[in-house]
């Protein structure tokens, strides 16, 4: 039952695991099929008795992740009326899709706005909750009045973001998202880089129903790392989300040889030394990776920039022979270059049509990703660079 599930889930173990693998934020399902909310909601109780849990699982989860400095987005499915039983649909005024009249459903929208008003009010008190993923609202004739719903959310939670796979006209703080389902092999070319929010399953479906091979990772840690870096060059808001779920206790991910958690640990080990170059950055102004780019046909490098615009990070993902790589001519001028991890200098030569970067005699290309920092005039050293300089 929903209460049994909520009581079983170990929020502290889950938060510890999320911290261990270095995630920036978590997307967690508040409700999906059947609209069973994993926490109290008096409005939902009035309309659909028995569709809430006594334990405030989502609230406790927010608190546990906040301690670890991890942000949280709640996935909800506002257009979930088709999942309800016929008698429940009658209780909330849900009408079956009529192609001849695909307008918003009045009573059902009243129900949704009451439920979201209370959910948003509760979430507004959690400083690490960013907002909501509003899935599937445009399906079945766009009968959800999303402008009204988002206005309700922002009234009770002004800073909330709204993530959706469909556009929401006139809604502030909105972000688009795209999903990729069920990879069949460990191929970095299976997913294109995107300039919008991006999530992909890599260990079974979007949820875990049982502990078996269905949760076995289909992408290696190296593929996940390389694509996460590659996708950062396209600059999608929210970056790359890799979808995997624990079992119902919130801490068990499957058998040792199948669970995705060890893969995530290795990915984090790759990311940790270069984290500043892919987390909290924007796409490059000089070397933009087009939307829908594929790894195999893209240039050998991608680039990101610091949010103050004074520093660019060039990620060499496909090094060739020799110690040099030629970039296309940038629109900005850079005065110095260095390796991010070691801080050792990289020779920089501006040509008529290119920018040539050359490693030092004792340096080699990293087969996964060599990160070169390019500084503009007047750029102050980062905290890491300052530490290296002091050493």
C-alpha positions in Angstrom: 0.0 0.0 0.0 1.1 3.6 -0.3 1.5 3.8 3.5 3.6 0.7 3.6 5.9 2.0 0.8 6.3 5.4 2.5 7.1 3.8 5.9 9.6 1.5 4.3 11.6 4.1 2.5 14.9 5.0 4.2 15.4 8.7 3.3 18.7 9.0 5.2 20.3 6.0 3.4 19.1 7.4 0.1 20.5 10.8 0.8 23.8 9.3 1.9 24.0 7.4 -1.4 23.1 10.5 -3.5 25.9 12.4 -1.7 28.3 9.6 -2.2 27.8 9.6 -6.0 28.0 13.4 -6.2 24.7 14.4 -7.8 23.7 18.0 -8.0 19.9 17.4 -7.7 17.4 14.6 -7.6 14.1 14.2 -9.5 11.8 12.2 -7.2 8.3 11.1 -7.9 5.7 12.6 -5.6 2.9 10.8 -7.6 2.3 9.2 -10.9 -0.1 6.4 -11.7 -3.3 6.6 -9.6 -2.2 10.0 -8.1 -1.1 8.6 -4.8 0.9 11.4 -3.1 3.8 10.3 -0.9 2.9 12.7 1.8 -0.1 14.4 3.4 -2.3 16.6 1.3 -5.7 17.6 2.7 -7.1 18.7 -0.6 -6.3 15.4 -2.2 -7.9 13.7 0.8 -11.1 15.6 0.3 -11.3 14.7 -3.4 -9.8 11.2 -3.3 -9.7 9.7 0.2 -6.9 7.2 0.6 -4.6 8.8 -2.0 -2.1 10.2 0.4 0.3 8.8 2.9 0.4 9.5 6.6 4.2 9.8 6.6 5.5 13.0 4.9 8.0 11.0 2.8 8.6 13.7 0.3 9.1 16.3 3.0 11.5 14.1 5.0 13.4 13.4 1.8 13.8 17.1 1.1 15.2 17.6 4.6 17.6 14.7 4.3 18.9 15.8 0.9 19.2 19.4 2.2 21.7 18.3 4.8 23.8 17.0 2.0 23.5 20.1 -0.1 21.5 18.4 -2.8 18.6 20.1 -4.6 15.3 18.4 -5.3 12.6 18.5 -8.1 9.3 16.7 -7.6 7.9 14.8 -10.5 4.1 14.9 -10.7 1.7 13.8 -13.5 -1.2 16.3 -13.6 -2.8 14.5 -16.5 -3.2 11.3 -14.5 -7.0 11.2 -14.5 -7.0 8.4 -17.1 -5.3 6.1 -14.5 -8.1 6.5 -12.0 -10.9 4.0 -11.4 -14.2 5.0 -13.0 -15.7 5.9 -9.7 -12.6 8.0 -8.8 -12.8 9.8 -12.2 -16.4 10.7 -11.3 -15.3 12.1 -7.9 -12.8 14.5 -9.5 -14.8 15.4 -12.6 -12.5 13.7 -15.0 -14.1 13.3 -18.5 -12.8 10.9 -21.2 -11.1 12.5 -24.1 -13.5 13.9 -26.7 -11.6 14.7 -29.9 -14.5 17.0 -31.0 -14.1 19.1 -27.8 -10.5 19.0 -26.5 -10.9 21.9 -24.1 -9.9 21.9 -20.4 -12.0 19.9 -18.0 -13.5 22.4 -15.6 -14.0 20.3 -12.4 -10.9 18.3 -12.8 -8.9 21.5 -13.2 -10.4 22.8 -10.0 -9.3 19.6 -8.3 -5.7 19.8 -9.6 -5.4 23.5 -8.6 -6.4 22.7 -5.0 -4.0 19.8 -4.8 -1.1 21.7 -6.3 -1.7 24.8 -4.2 -1.2 22.7 -1.0 1.8 20.8 -2.5 3.4 24.1 -3.6 2.9 25.7 -0.2 4.5 22.8 1.6 7.4 22.7 -0.9 8.0 26.5 -0.6 9.2 25.9 3.0 11.9 23.5 1.8 14.9 25.7 0.6 16.4 22.9 -1.5 13.2 22.1 -3.5 13.5 23.8 -6.9 10.0 23.1 -8.3 8.1 20.5 -10.3 8.4 18.3 -13.3 4.9 18.4 -14.8 4.7 15.4 -17.1 2.2 14.6 -19.8 -0.1 17.6 -19.3 -0.6 18.2 -23.0 -1.6 14.6 -23.7 -5.3 13.7 -24.5 -6.2 17.0 -26.0 -4.5 19.6 -23.8 -7.4 19.5 -21.4 -5.2 20.6 -18.4 -5.2 24.4 -18.1 -1.4 24.7 -17.5 -1.4 28.5 -17.4 -3.8 28.4 -14.5 -2.0 25.5 -12.8 1.4 27.2 -13.0 -0.1 30.5 -11.8 -1.4 28.6 -8.8 2.0 27.0 -8.1 3.8 30.3 -8.4 1.3 32.0 -6.1 2.2 29.6 -3.3 5.8 28.9 -4.4 7.0 32.0 -6.3 10.5 30.7 -7.0 9.3 27.3 -8.3 10.5 26.2 -11.7 8.2 24.2 -14.0 9.8 21.5 -16.2 7.7 20.0 -19.0 8.1 18.1 -22.2 5.7 20.5 -23.8 5.8 24.3 -24.0 3.7 26.2 -21.5 2.8 29.5 -23.1 3.0 32.5 -20.8 4.5 30.6 -17.9 7.6 32.0 -16.1 10.4 29.9 -14.9 9.7 27.1 -17.4 12.2 24.6 -18.8 11.7 22.1 -21.6 12.8 18.5 -21.1 13.4 15.4 -23.3 13.5 11.7 -22.4 15.4 8.8 -23.8 14.1 5.3 -23.0 15.6 1.8 -22.8 19.1 1.8 -24.2 19.9 -1.5 -25.9 23.7 -1.3 -25.8 26.7 0.6 -24.4 26.9 3.1 -27.3 27.6 6.7 -26.6 26.0 7.6 -29.9 22.6 6.3 -28.9 21.6 9.6 -27.3 22.0 13.0 -28.9 23.3 16.0 -27.0 20.5 18.5 -26.4 20.2 22.2 -25.5 17.2 21.5 -23.3 16.8 19.5 -20.1 17.7 15.9 -20.8 17.1 12.5 -19.0 17.8 9.0 -20.0 17.2 5.6 -18.5 20.3 3.5 -18.2 19.4 0.7 -15.8 15.9 -0.6 -16.7 12.7 1.5 -16.9 11.9 4.8 -15.1 11.1 2.8 -11.9 12.2 -0.4 -10.2 9.5 -3.0 -9.6 11.7 -6.0 -8.7 15.3 -7.0 -8.0 16.5 -8.7 -11.2 18.4 -8.2 -14.4 15.9 -5.5 -15.5 17.9 -3.0 -13.4 21.3 -4.0 -14.9 23.2 -0.9 -16.2 23.3 -0.8 -20.0 25.8 2.1 -20.1 29.3 1.8 -18.7 30.6 4.4 -16.3 32.9 5.7 -19.1 30.0 6.1 -21.5 28.0 8.0 -18.9 30.9 10.2 -18.0 31.8 11.0 -21.6 28.2 11.8 -22.6 27.6 13.9 -19.5 30.6 16.0 -20.5 29.6 16.0 -24.2 26.1 17.1 -23.4 27.4 20.0 -21.2 28.7 21.5 -24.4 25.2 21.8 -25.7 24.2 23.7 -22.6 20.9 22.2 -21.7 19.4 23.8 -18.5 19.6 21.2 -15.8 22.3 19.2 -17.5 22.1 15.5 -18.0 19.9 13.3 -15.7 20.6 9.6 -15.6 17.5 7.7 -14.5 17.8 4.8 -12.1 15.8 3.9 -9.0 16.3 1.9 -5.8 13.9 -0.7 -4.6 11.1 0.3 -2.3 13.3 0.6 0.8 15.1 3.5 -0.7 18.5 2.1 -0.3 18.7 -1.3 -2.2 19.5 -1.1 -5.9 19.5 -4.8 -6.7 22.1 -7.5 -6.5 25.8 -6.6 -6.4 26.5 -7.5 -10.0 23.5 -5.7 -11.4 22.9 -2.6 -9.4 23.6 0.8 -10.9 25.1 2.4 -7.8 28.7 1.1 -8.3 28.5 2.6 -11.9 27.5 5.9 -10.5 30.4 5.8 -8.0 32.9 5.4 -10.8 31.3 8.2 -12.8 31.6 10.5 -9.8 35.3 9.5 -9.5 35.8 10.7 -13.1 33.8 13.9 -12.5 35.2 15.0 -9.2 38.6 16.4 -10.5 36.9 18.3 -13.3 33.6 19.2 -11.6 34.0 22.9 -11.9 34.1 22.6 -15.7 30.7 20.8 -16.1 28.7 21.8 -13.0 27.5 25.4 -12.6 28.7 26.4 -16.1 27.1 27.7 -19.3 27.7 26.6 -22.9 30.7 28.1 -24.6 30.4 31.4 -26.5 33.2 30.4 -28.8 32.6 26.7 -29.6 28.9 25.9 -29.5 27.8 22.3 -29.8 24.6 22.2 -31.9 21.4 20.7 -30.6 21.0 17.0 -31.4 24.7 16.5 -32.0 26.0 12.9 -31.9 29.3 12.0 -30.3 30.9 10.3 -33.3 30.2 13.1 -35.8 30.9 16.1 -33.5 34.3 17.8 -33.2 37.0 16.2 -31.0 36.2 18.8 -28.3 33.4 20.6 -26.6 33.6 23.6 -24.4 31.8 25.3 -21.5 32.4 28.7 -19.8 32.3 30.0 -16.2 29.2 32.0 -15.4 31.2 35.2 -15.2 32.3 34.7 -18.7 36.0 35.0 -17.9 37.1 31.4 -18.3 36.4 28.7 -20.8 36.9 25.0 -20.3 37.8 23.0 -23.4 37.1 19.3 -23.1 39.2 17.2 -25.5 37.2 14.0 -25.8 38.7 12.5 -28.9 42.4 13.2 -28.9 44.4 12.5 -32.0 48.1 11.8 -32.6 50.6 14.2 -31.3 50.4 16.8 -28.6 48.4 19.5 -30.3 44.7 20.1 -31.1 43.4 22.8 -33.4 40.2 24.6 -32.4 38.2 26.8 -34.7 38.9 30.5 -34.3 37.2 31.8 -31.2 35.2 35.0 -31.1 37.0 36.0 -27.9 40.6 36.4 -27.1 42.4 34.3 -24.5 45.7 35.1 -22.9 46.7 31.8 -21.3 45.9 28.1 -21.1 46.5 25.4 -18.6 45.5 21.9 -17.7 42.6 21.9 -15.2 43.7 19.0 -13.0 47.5 19.7 -12.8 47.6 23.4 -13.5 50.5 22.9 -15.8 50.7 25.3 -18.8 49.4 24.6 -22.2 50.9 26.4 -25.2 48.4 28.6 -26.9 48.9 29.9 -30.5 46.3 32.1 -32.3 46.3 31.6 -36.0 44.3 33.2 -38.8 41.5 30.6 -38.7 42.3 28.5 -35.6 43.5 28.4 -32.0 46.2 25.8 -31.5 46.7 24.2 -28.1 49.8 22.1 -27.4 50.5 20.0 -24.3 53.8 20.2 -22.5 56.5 17.6 -23.0 55.6 15.7 -19.9 51.8 15.8 -20.4 49.6 13.3 -22.2 46.0 13.3 -23.4 43.5 11.6 -21.0 41.7 9.0 -23.1 38.4 10.0 -21.6 38.6 13.8 -21.2 41.5 16.3 -21.1 40.2 19.6 -19.7 42.1 22.8 -20.7 41.3 26.1 -19.0 41.4 29.2 -21.2 41.6 32.5 -19.4 40.5 35.9 -20.8 42.4 39.0 -19.8 41.8 40.0 -16.2 40.3 36.7 -15.2 41.0 35.9 -11.5 42.3 32.4 -10.7 39.7 29.9 -9.5 40.0 28.6 -6.0 41.6 25.4 -7.3 44.1 27.3 -9.5 45.0 29.5 -6.5 45.7 26.5 -4.4 47.9 25.0 -7.1 49.8 28.3 -7.4 50.4 28.5 -3.7 51.7 24.9 -3.7 
